[in-house]
């Protein structure tokens, strides 16, 4: 994924989403290692086994509103909403990602329920720190593997609290440094402290839990990427480069799930 601040005018994310969408080799690695169902497309490193735990943590009721922040191609939020017949609002700054999310939503819906409309899903362009939703309009917010790109993460967490109704739940997957002074890690990882930032943003019932099984799945994915010949696939070349960098510092960070409640 691009190592850059998460800004609406950053073209790197559009290019990355476009490249990976056209790479069957990358898709096969993600699908196999993360154990993704056939209808799911991924642009994160979250294994599918995490979905039931996140669903339970969100406590979303049927008919509620789930916001998938930095939704990418939308599959994780769609599955979380589908499990309880909730309404999904996916937001991302990347128009390429949003187009892919809308397209995959249509394909998934047509394969499961031919002829039905998509009235329970909506995808829109929005920035982390200026989400185009009213105060208190969401019952739950999920952010998968992306909060570190906000500048700073605290601003995004405050925006999440703003759009959450009282009692609404937030679930964030991310990485934190074992040693924040370890300069081998990107600055965006070293600054992550979700327990601190969630408290400062005004959340209650804060829990930050290490997820070593998710972390091991990530290592397996990086190993698979390094061991696959690119054969001229630019996305696979990029993935292998990222894998090489990530494996060098894999043991220096931990995979976490942070959950909290809007008071």
Backbone bond lengths (Angstrom), bond angles and torsions (degrees), N, CA, C in turn:
res aa  C-N    CA-C-N  psi(-1)  N-CA   C-N-CA  omega(-1)  CA-C   N-CA-C  phi
1 X - - - 1.457 - - 1.523 109.22 -
2 X 1.323 118.80 151.48 1.457 120.81 -176.07 1.517 111.85 -61.88
3 X 1.344 116.49 136.00 1.463 121.60 178.61 1.521 107.90 -95.01
4 X 1.333 115.45 81.34 1.458 120.33 -175.29 1.517 108.72 -154.82
5 X 1.352 117.39 157.00 1.464 118.99 174.86 1.516 110.85 -58.77
6 X 1.326 115.16 149.70 1.465 120.23 -176.62 1.524 108.00 -84.85
7 X 1.334 116.27 94.90 1.461 120.77 -176.29 1.528 109.55 -127.02
8 X 1.348 117.57 142.17 1.459 120.45 -178.42 1.513 114.23 -58.49
9 X 1.332 118.81 -25.65 1.456 120.20 -177.78 1.538 111.94 -95.28
10 X 1.317 118.31 12.25 1.459 122.45 -178.95 1.527 109.54 -85.78
11 X 1.344 118.44 109.28 1.465 120.56 -176.30 1.516 113.62 -75.47
12 X 1.337 117.61 -13.92 1.454 119.53 -176.33 1.513 113.51 -59.64
13 X 1.320 117.49 -36.59 1.459 119.87 -178.62 1.526 111.58 -71.14
14 X 1.318 117.57 -38.61 1.461 119.68 175.94 1.524 110.80 -60.50
15 X 1.333 115.87 -44.94 1.459 120.05 -179.65 1.521 110.68 -64.59
16 X 1.326 116.63 -40.78 1.469 120.31 -179.15 1.520 110.84 -64.53
17 X 1.331 116.66 -45.12 1.463 119.95 178.66 1.523 111.15 -62.47
18 X 1.324 116.95 -39.91 1.456 120.12 179.79 1.523 111.28 -65.71
19 X 1.343 116.55 -41.75 1.460 120.17 -179.25 1.521 111.97 -65.35
20 X 1.328 116.57 -47.77 1.467 119.01 -174.67 1.524 111.10 -69.10
21 X 1.337 116.71 -30.05 1.465 119.34 178.15 1.522 111.64 -65.72
22 X 1.346 116.34 -24.92 1.450 119.82 -179.77 1.509 114.28 -100.87
23 X 1.337 116.87 19.17 1.458 120.75 -175.82 1.524 110.90 -119.97
24 X 1.326 118.62 95.20 1.465 120.53 176.25 1.528 112.79 -59.53
25 X 1.335 117.03 -32.07 1.467 119.93 -178.93 1.525 111.11 -65.89
26 X 1.340 116.75 -45.33 1.472 119.77 177.18 1.521 110.38 -63.98
27 X 1.318 116.27 -44.23 1.462 120.50 -179.89 1.527 110.76 -58.60
28 X 1.329 117.02 -40.36 1.464 120.49 -178.96 1.525 111.26 -65.21
29 X 1.332 117.40 -38.70 1.465 120.54 178.76 1.522 110.63 -64.79
30 X 1.322 116.63 -49.62 1.464 120.41 -179.96 1.524 110.64 -60.49
31 X 1.317 116.01 -45.67 1.466 120.71 -175.98 1.529 111.12 -63.16
32 X 1.340 116.28 -43.74 1.466 119.73 -176.70 1.524 111.59 -71.56
33 X 1.324 117.03 -49.13 1.466 119.92 -173.91 1.522 112.08 -72.14
34 X 1.318 117.13 -38.96 1.465 120.47 -178.61 1.523 112.81 -86.71
35 X 1.343 116.98 0.25 1.467 122.90 177.86 1.522 111.61 57.27
36 X 1.326 115.93 47.44 1.458 120.97 -177.77 1.524 110.80 -81.28
37 X 1.332 117.72 138.99 1.475 120.28 172.89 1.521 110.95 -62.60
38 X 1.306 115.90 162.99 1.455 121.12 -175.30 1.510 114.66 -60.87
39 X 1.338 118.76 -28.61 1.458 120.84 -176.65 1.522 113.14 -87.73
40 X 1.333 117.61 1.16 1.460 121.45 -172.52 1.525 110.72 -102.60
41 X 1.332 115.79 134.99 1.460 121.70 169.44 1.522 107.37 -115.19
42 X 1.318 116.27 142.63 1.459 119.43 -174.71 1.513 111.30 -125.59
43 X 1.331 116.10 146.47 1.446 120.80 166.11 1.527 109.71 -132.72
44 X 1.340 115.93 26.77 1.456 120.78 175.38 1.515 107.80 -128.46
45 X 1.325 116.28 -175.94 1.456 121.71 -178.85 1.528 111.14 -111.15
46 X 1.308 116.78 22.05 1.462 121.07 -176.23 1.527 110.28 -87.04
47 X 1.347 118.15 121.76 1.466 119.07 177.12 1.520 110.99 -70.96
48 X 1.317 116.39 152.43 1.458 120.96 -176.20 1.525 112.01 -64.20
49 X 1.322 117.99 -24.55 1.465 120.79 179.36 1.520 111.77 -63.82
50 X 1.349 117.68 -16.22 1.463 120.68 179.36 1.520 112.83 -78.06
51 X 1.324 117.61 -20.65 1.462 120.75 -172.48 1.526 112.87 -60.34
52 X 1.335 120.97 -47.42 1.475 119.17 179.84 1.532 113.25 -60.19
53 X 1.327 116.67 -36.95 1.466 119.58 179.53 1.525 111.11 -67.37
54 X 1.313 116.59 -41.90 1.460 119.38 178.08 1.526 110.23 -66.26
55 X 1.317 116.78 -41.04 1.466 120.39 178.38 1.526 110.81 -58.35
56 X 1.327 116.72 -43.88 1.463 120.12 179.27 1.525 111.04 -65.03
57 X 1.329 116.80 -38.78 1.462 120.71 -177.99 1.534 112.10 -67.77
58 X 1.325 117.25 -31.08 1.466 120.26 -178.40 1.526 112.95 -74.44
59 X 1.331 117.06 -25.11 1.483 121.82 178.22 1.530 111.63 53.70
60 X 1.311 115.85 39.44 1.462 120.78 -175.48 1.519 110.45 -79.66
61 X 1.311 116.36 131.45 1.465 121.85 -179.53 1.526 110.31 -91.88
62 X 1.329 117.70 156.11 1.466 120.51 175.99 1.533 111.07 -54.57
63 X 1.321 116.19 135.52 1.456 121.07 -179.74 1.508 114.69 84.02
64 X 1.340 117.69 -4.93 1.456 120.39 178.99 1.519 111.95 -73.29
65 X 1.332 115.57 173.28 1.467 122.04 -178.53 1.521 109.05 -109.52
66 X 1.336 115.93 120.17 1.457 122.44 175.59 1.518 108.81 -107.78
67 X 1.328 116.63 127.03 1.459 122.28 172.97 1.521 108.25 -101.16
68 X 1.328 115.81 123.60 1.455 122.57 174.92 1.525 106.98 -99.96
69 X 1.334 115.50 102.12 1.457 122.05 -173.70 1.525 109.80 -85.01
70 X 1.340 116.82 129.09 1.462 122.33 -171.81 1.522 108.55 58.36
71 X 1.317 115.36 56.66 1.468 122.63 -168.95 1.516 113.70 -70.66
72 X 1.345 117.94 -18.09 1.457 118.54 -176.00 1.518 110.84 57.64
73 X 1.328 116.13 -128.95 1.466 120.29 -178.88 1.530 112.86 -85.05
74 X 1.337 117.25 0.80 1.457 120.56 161.71 1.507 119.43 89.40
75 X 1.328 119.32 -2.61 1.463 119.16 -170.04 1.522 114.23 -68.65
76 X 1.337 117.76 -38.14 1.461 119.07 -176.64 1.532 111.11 -67.68
77 X 1.316 116.48 -47.37 1.457 119.18 177.66 1.507 112.24 -61.44
78 X 1.331 116.36 -39.86 1.469 120.11 179.35 1.523 111.30 -61.05
79 X 1.321 116.84 -42.49 1.464 119.88 179.86 1.527 111.33 -67.35
80 X 1.332 116.89 -41.19 1.464 120.08 178.90 1.522 111.07 -62.75
81 X 1.332 117.10 -41.16 1.463 120.50 178.37 1.525 111.26 -69.62
82 X 1.318 116.17 -40.92 1.467 120.37 -177.61 1.518 112.16 -60.64
83 X 1.318 116.98 -35.73 1.464 120.84 -175.09 1.521 112.83 -62.72
84 X 1.328 116.92 -26.22 1.473 119.45 -179.04 1.525 112.09 -124.36
85 X 1.325 117.14 15.41 1.463 121.53 -179.34 1.529 111.01 54.95
86 X 1.340 115.44 46.33 1.459 121.19 177.37 1.523 110.34 -93.82
87 X 1.311 116.22 166.50 1.464 121.89 174.26 1.518 108.29 -89.15
88 X 1.336 117.06 134.65 1.460 122.58 -178.28 1.517 111.03 -108.17
89 X 1.335 115.84 131.13 1.457 122.04 169.52 1.522 106.62 -121.05
90 X 1.329 115.74 110.44 1.451 120.84 178.25 1.511 110.34 -98.37
91 X 1.335 116.86 129.35 1.461 120.63 179.51 1.526 109.82 -125.27
92 X 1.319 115.26 141.57 1.457 121.97 179.32 1.520 106.67 -160.86
93 X 1.342 117.60 154.04 1.468 117.21 176.51 1.513 112.07 -82.93
94 X 1.352 117.56 -19.30 1.461 120.98 -173.45 1.523 111.11 -83.38
95 X 1.325 116.24 115.71 1.462 120.21 177.84 1.522 111.47 -64.55
96 X 1.328 116.60 -32.53 1.465 120.32 178.05 1.523 110.27 -65.64
97 X 1.330 116.95 -44.28 1.460 120.49 178.41 1.520 110.90 -63.48
98 X 1.328 117.20 -42.35 1.463 120.63 -178.64 1.529 111.51 -65.55
99 X 1.332 116.32 -38.41 1.461 119.33 176.94 1.524 110.42 -63.84
100 X 1.333 116.84 -40.48 1.461 120.63 177.78 1.515 110.83 -66.37
101 X 1.333 117.30 -38.56 1.467 120.71 178.49 1.517 111.15 -63.28
102 X 1.331 116.73 -45.13 1.459 119.83 179.27 1.524 111.28 -65.23
103 X 1.328 116.74 -39.30 1.457 120.66 179.54 1.519 112.00 -66.46
104 X 1.338 116.59 -44.02 1.461 119.36 -179.81 1.522 110.92 -69.61
105 X 1.340 116.92 -30.18 1.466 119.79 175.86 1.520 110.27 -63.58
106 X 1.329 116.58 -43.75 1.461 120.59 179.44 1.521 111.27 -64.61
107 X 1.337 116.68 -44.35 1.462 120.42 -179.83 1.517 111.25 -64.09
108 X 1.339 116.69 -42.83 1.461 120.66 179.83 1.522 111.10 -65.10
109 X 1.339 116.18 -43.55 1.458 120.73 -179.30 1.535 110.80 -64.54
110 X 1.329 116.75 -42.82 1.455 119.91 -178.50 1.522 111.92 -66.06
111 X 1.334 117.19 -34.84 1.458 119.90 -179.55 1.518 112.14 -73.75
112 X 1.338 116.07 -30.31 1.463 119.83 -177.94 1.526 111.97 -91.26
113 X 1.353 115.26 -42.97 1.466 120.90 -174.26 1.524 109.26 -137.16
114 X 1.309 119.25 75.28 1.467 121.21 -176.92 1.524 112.14 -53.48
115 X 1.354 114.48 136.06 1.457 119.57 174.68 1.508 115.24 87.28
116 X 1.344 118.63 -4.92 1.457 119.97 -178.96 1.525 110.34 -89.93
117 X 1.292 116.24 146.40 1.454 120.97 179.17 1.508 111.93 -81.10
118 X 1.357 115.36 172.26 1.457 120.59 -176.51 1.511 112.91 -107.14
119 X 1.356 117.48 43.92 1.460 120.74 -172.60 1.526 113.05 -69.19
120 X 1.325 119.30 -14.44 1.456 121.20 -178.38 1.515 112.92 -96.39
121 X 1.325 118.35 6.88 1.460 122.35 179.93 1.521 110.33 -132.55
122 X 1.321 114.34 138.70 1.461 119.90 176.86 1.522 107.89 -146.05
123 X 1.322 117.17 134.25 1.461 122.46 179.10 1.518 108.70 -121.65
124 X 1.350 115.39 135.26 1.456 119.18 -175.40 1.524 110.75 -147.43
125 X 1.340 115.53 150.39 1.460 121.32 176.82 1.517 110.01 -74.28
126 X 1.320 115.45 133.34 1.466 119.61 -179.43 1.518 108.73 -164.47
127 X 1.319 116.19 154.07 1.457 122.27 179.20 1.524 109.88 -100.38
128 X 1.324 116.01 153.58 1.465 122.05 179.10 1.523 113.07 -50.20
129 X 1.311 116.28 -44.28 1.460 120.21 -171.29 1.522 113.19 -99.31
130 X 1.324 117.21 8.38 1.467 121.60 177.03 1.523 108.55 -149.51
131 X 1.322 115.62 65.03 1.461 120.70 -178.21 1.523 108.59 -72.25
132 X 1.308 115.95 128.24 1.467 120.87 -173.25 1.529 111.48 -81.77
133 X 1.337 115.15 60.65 1.463 121.96 177.33 1.518 109.25 -136.66
134 X 1.322 116.40 153.97 1.462 120.96 179.76 1.522 111.39 -70.22
135 X 1.314 116.09 157.70 1.458 121.51 173.28 1.533 109.70 -56.51
136 X 1.320 116.81 135.50 1.453 121.40 173.77 1.516 115.13 66.62
137 X 1.340 118.21 23.28 1.461 120.12 -173.95 1.531 113.48 -92.66
138 X 1.328 117.98 -6.89 1.466 121.56 -177.49 1.521 110.38 -113.15
139 X 1.328 115.61 144.61 1.459 121.37 174.40 1.520 111.97 -92.36
140 X 1.320 117.04 -21.84 1.459 122.23 178.79 1.522 108.57 -157.06
141 X 1.338 114.88 151.17 1.465 121.87 174.95 1.517 107.87 -132.50
142 X 1.324 116.13 135.13 1.460 121.39 173.37 1.519 108.36 -123.88
143 X 1.321 116.20 140.99 1.464 121.62 175.95 1.522 107.38 -136.23
144 X 1.325 115.98 112.39 1.461 121.83 -173.89 1.531 110.08 -100.32
145 X 1.330 115.97 112.86 1.468 122.84 168.74 1.528 114.19 57.43
146 X 1.327 117.62 32.07 1.474 118.61 -174.96 1.515 114.80 -137.29
147 X 1.321 119.26 -14.27 1.459 120.62 -171.83 1.531 111.26 -60.68
148 X 1.345 117.64 -25.86 1.465 121.15 -178.85 1.519 112.81 -65.46
149 X 1.336 117.28 -18.44 1.456 120.28 -179.71 1.527 112.79 -83.02
150 X 1.331 116.84 -9.84 1.458 118.34 175.75 1.527 108.58 -72.28
151 X 1.306 116.30 150.79 1.461 119.76 -175.34 1.529 110.67 -126.95
152 X 1.372 116.59 89.64 1.458 128.95 1.79 1.535 111.24 -95.86
153 X 1.346 118.27 171.77 1.466 120.23 177.35 1.531 113.21 -57.70
154 X 1.329 117.50 -33.98 1.463 120.48 -179.73 1.522 111.20 -57.50
155 X 1.330 117.83 -38.28 1.464 120.56 179.95 1.519 110.99 -63.45
156 X 1.323 116.82 -39.56 1.463 120.13 178.20 1.515 111.32 -67.97
157 X 1.322 117.33 -38.71 1.468 120.39 179.49 1.531 110.48 -66.91
158 X 1.312 117.63 -37.03 1.468 120.16 175.67 1.523 110.81 -64.00
159 X 1.327 116.13 -38.12 1.458 119.87 178.34 1.531 110.43 -67.96
160 X 1.326 117.07 -36.34 1.463 120.18 175.25 1.520 110.59 -61.45
161 X 1.314 116.55 -43.55 1.465 118.78 179.27 1.524 110.96 -64.10
162 X 1.325 116.78 -37.15 1.471 119.96 -179.96 1.517 111.56 -60.00
163 X 1.328 117.44 -44.10 1.468 119.40 -174.67 1.525 112.52 -83.32
164 X 1.342 117.79 -11.70 1.459 119.89 -179.95 1.524 111.03 -82.10
165 X 1.315 115.52 138.02 1.461 121.20 171.97 1.524 109.18 -71.26
166 X 1.329 118.72 156.44 1.465 120.22 175.09 1.529 110.49 -54.04
167 X 1.320 115.29 131.95 1.456 120.36 -176.44 1.514 113.82 86.27
168 X 1.349 117.58 -6.19 1.461 121.24 179.06 1.513 111.54 -68.26
169 X 1.317 115.71 153.51 1.450 121.25 -173.72 1.533 112.33 -112.55
170 X 1.331 114.30 147.04 1.461 122.49 178.03 1.520 108.63 -122.53
171 X 1.336 116.29 136.59 1.468 121.85 172.92 1.524 108.22 -130.97
172 X 1.323 116.12 127.22 1.453 122.97 -177.89 1.518 109.15 -128.17
173 X 1.338 117.50 128.12 1.457 120.48 171.26 1.519 108.21 -104.76
174 X 1.344 115.90 139.56 1.467 119.22 -174.06 1.522 109.30 -164.79
175 X 1.336 114.01 -169.61 1.466 122.88 175.21 1.518 108.19 -127.27
176 X 1.328 115.89 147.71 1.460 121.68 172.65 1.523 108.78 -130.96
177 X 1.319 116.40 147.19 1.463 121.16 -179.95 1.526 110.21 -75.37
178 X 1.324 116.39 138.56 1.460 119.31 171.12 1.519 110.56 -64.70
179 X 1.320 115.85 -35.21 1.464 122.67 177.46 1.528 108.15 -132.08
180 X 1.342 117.67 103.98 1.470 120.01 -177.01 1.529 114.33 -60.16
181 X 1.329 117.90 -13.85 1.466 119.88 178.31 1.528 112.68 -91.13
182 X 1.318 117.61 1.41 1.462 122.35 -178.47 1.531 109.68 -74.44
183 X 1.320 117.09 102.11 1.455 121.55 -173.77 1.519 113.57 -76.09
184 X 1.333 117.73 -2.27 1.461 119.11 172.49 1.526 110.78 -70.62
185 X 1.312 117.05 -23.56 1.455 122.12 -178.92 1.528 110.60 -87.02
186 X 1.337 117.28 149.77 1.468 119.36 175.94 1.524 110.97 -60.06
187 X 1.313 115.83 149.36 1.467 120.72 179.66 1.520 110.90 -56.91
188 X 1.335 117.11 -35.33 1.459 120.14 -177.73 1.526 111.67 -64.70
189 X 1.340 117.61 -28.31 1.463 121.11 177.01 1.525 110.79 -80.71
190 X 1.335 116.45 -41.66 1.459 120.49 -177.04 1.525 112.59 -64.84
191 X 1.321 117.40 -27.29 1.466 119.51 -178.09 1.527 112.83 -84.73
192 X 1.334 117.66 -8.18 1.457 120.11 -175.24 1.529 111.23 -72.87
193 X 1.320 115.56 124.43 1.467 122.97 173.54 1.531 105.83 -150.14
194 X 1.319 115.94 86.87 1.459 120.23 -171.04 1.514 112.77 -69.17
195 X 1.322 118.53 -36.05 1.465 120.08 178.01 1.526 110.23 -60.35
196 X 1.322 116.29 -45.62 1.474 120.76 178.73 1.525 111.23 -63.98
197 X 1.338 116.93 -48.92 1.461 120.05 -173.55 1.522 112.54 -71.42
198 X 1.319 117.59 -35.34 1.466 119.70 177.29 1.527 110.71 -65.18
199 X 1.315 116.01 -39.39 1.470 119.30 177.10 1.524 110.36 -64.72
200 X 1.333 116.76 -43.53 1.463 120.08 -179.33 1.520 111.44 -66.71
201 X 1.339 116.76 -29.69 1.459 120.47 178.08 1.519 112.69 -77.24
202 X 1.337 117.09 -8.07 1.460 120.51 174.66 1.509 115.23 98.00
203 X 1.317 118.26 12.94 1.461 121.02 180.00 1.530 110.93 -78.52
204 X 1.325 115.27 160.13 1.459 122.99 175.85 1.533 108.59 -122.17
205 X 1.322 116.29 172.11 1.468 122.73 178.49 1.530 111.21 51.26
206 X 1.318 115.99 47.47 1.467 121.43 -175.08 1.528 109.85 -81.88
207 X 1.323 115.55 129.54 1.458 121.71 173.41 1.523 108.91 -135.15
208 X 1.321 115.94 130.23 1.467 121.60 175.27 1.522 106.99 -123.06
209 X 1.333 115.61 114.74 1.458 121.69 -171.64 1.519 110.24 -118.03
210 X 1.333 116.44 131.73 1.460 120.57 175.04 1.522 110.14 -72.17
211 X 1.330 116.02 143.39 1.462 122.37 -176.67 1.538 109.71 -126.89
212 X 1.337 117.10 79.03 1.471 119.09 -177.58 1.520 113.85 -63.43
213 X 1.342 118.57 -28.97 1.471 119.23 178.40 1.530 110.68 -69.15
214 X 1.324 117.82 -36.12 1.464 120.30 175.08 1.530 109.57 -65.33
215 X 1.329 115.45 -40.22 1.462 120.90 -178.20 1.526 110.62 -64.49
216 X 1.327 116.29 -38.60 1.456 120.14 178.73 1.519 111.22 -68.74
217 X 1.330 117.37 -37.57 1.467 120.44 175.78 1.535 110.43 -60.95
218 X 1.316 116.11 -38.51 1.461 119.85 177.78 1.526 110.68 -63.23
219 X 1.332 116.65 -44.53 1.472 119.46 178.12 1.531 110.81 -59.40
220 X 1.314 116.74 -42.53 1.457 120.47 179.11 1.522 111.03 -60.69
221 X 1.340 115.88 -40.27 1.466 119.39 178.36 1.524 111.34 -64.14
222 X 1.340 116.79 -44.61 1.465 119.56 179.02 1.524 110.96 -62.28
223 X 1.337 116.92 -41.96 1.467 120.09 178.14 1.531 110.91 -60.65
224 X 1.338 115.78 -41.44 1.467 119.90 178.94 1.524 111.19 -64.23
225 X 1.316 117.03 -39.47 1.466 120.84 179.77 1.527 111.14 -65.40
226 X 1.322 116.29 -44.08 1.467 120.24 179.71 1.528 110.94 -63.10
227 X 1.325 116.62 -33.83 1.452 121.05 -177.07 1.517 115.32 -86.24
228 X 1.333 117.81 5.96 1.463 121.79 -178.24 1.526 110.08 -109.21
229 X 1.322 116.98 128.62 1.460 120.72 178.40 1.536 110.57 -71.94
230 X 1.319 118.43 132.49 1.474 120.84 -177.21 1.512 114.01 -65.92
231 X 1.352 117.55 -37.02 1.466 121.21 -178.87 1.531 112.53 51.01
232 X 1.327 115.29 42.43 1.461 120.48 176.04 1.508 115.26 81.89
233 X 1.339 118.75 4.38 1.466 122.36 -179.76 1.532 108.52 -84.53
234 X 1.348 118.76 110.04 1.478 119.81 -177.43 1.518 113.36 -62.55
235 X 1.318 117.94 -32.64 1.464 120.03 178.50 1.513 111.13 -66.92
236 X 1.326 116.25 -39.38 1.453 119.78 179.13 1.521 111.38 -70.46
237 X 1.329 116.59 -35.45 1.465 119.64 173.67 1.524 109.94 -59.34
238 X 1.347 116.45 -47.38 1.460 121.61 179.69 1.526 111.03 -62.79
239 X 1.346 116.36 -42.36 1.458 120.03 -179.45 1.521 111.04 -63.99
240 X 1.324 117.19 -40.32 1.466 120.34 178.40 1.529 111.05 -64.69
241 X 1.309 117.27 -39.51 1.466 120.06 178.16 1.524 110.62 -63.84
242 X 1.342 115.72 -44.16 1.461 119.33 177.74 1.521 110.87 -64.06
243 X 1.336 117.12 -38.74 1.461 121.30 179.31 1.521 110.96 -61.85
244 X 1.317 116.34 -43.24 1.469 119.96 -180.00 1.517 110.81 -62.31
245 X 1.333 116.85 -44.11 1.468 119.93 177.73 1.519 111.57 -63.76
246 X 1.318 115.93 -43.53 1.469 120.31 -174.34 1.518 112.03 -69.78
247 X 1.326 116.98 -38.46 1.464 119.48 179.85 1.525 111.69 -63.75
248 X 1.326 117.21 -30.20 1.459 121.01 -179.12 1.527 112.38 -65.90
249 X 1.323 117.02 -25.25 1.478 120.77 -178.41 1.524 112.34 -123.13
250 X 1.325 117.04 14.40 1.468 120.13 -174.09 1.528 112.17 -56.77
251 X 1.321 117.47 -41.80 1.464 121.26 -176.77 1.526 112.46 -77.24
252 X 1.330 117.71 -6.01 1.457 121.45 -176.57 1.522 112.98 -92.69
253 X 1.332 116.72 0.91 1.460 119.96 178.75 1.516 109.30 -139.10
254 X 1.317 115.36 166.41 1.460 120.94 179.75 1.517 109.26 -126.18
255 X 1.327 113.84 149.62 1.458 122.03 177.78 1.522 107.31 -89.21
256 X 1.343 118.40 133.40 1.457 120.48 -176.07 1.524 111.54 -134.35
257 X 1.329 113.89 153.23 1.453 123.66 167.28 1.515 107.14 -117.24
258 X 1.317 116.30 120.66 1.462 121.60 176.73 1.510 109.64 -109.30
259 X 1.330 116.82 131.44 1.454 121.92 177.03 1.517 109.46 -129.26
260 X 1.325 115.85 150.89 1.453 119.98 -177.76 1.530 109.13 -161.62
261 X 1.328 115.26 165.64 1.451 122.56 -179.70 1.518 110.41 -120.75
262 X 1.323 116.01 138.79 1.455 120.50 173.85 1.527 108.95 -80.14
263 X 1.320 118.94 120.42 1.472 120.23 -175.84 1.529 113.33 -67.68
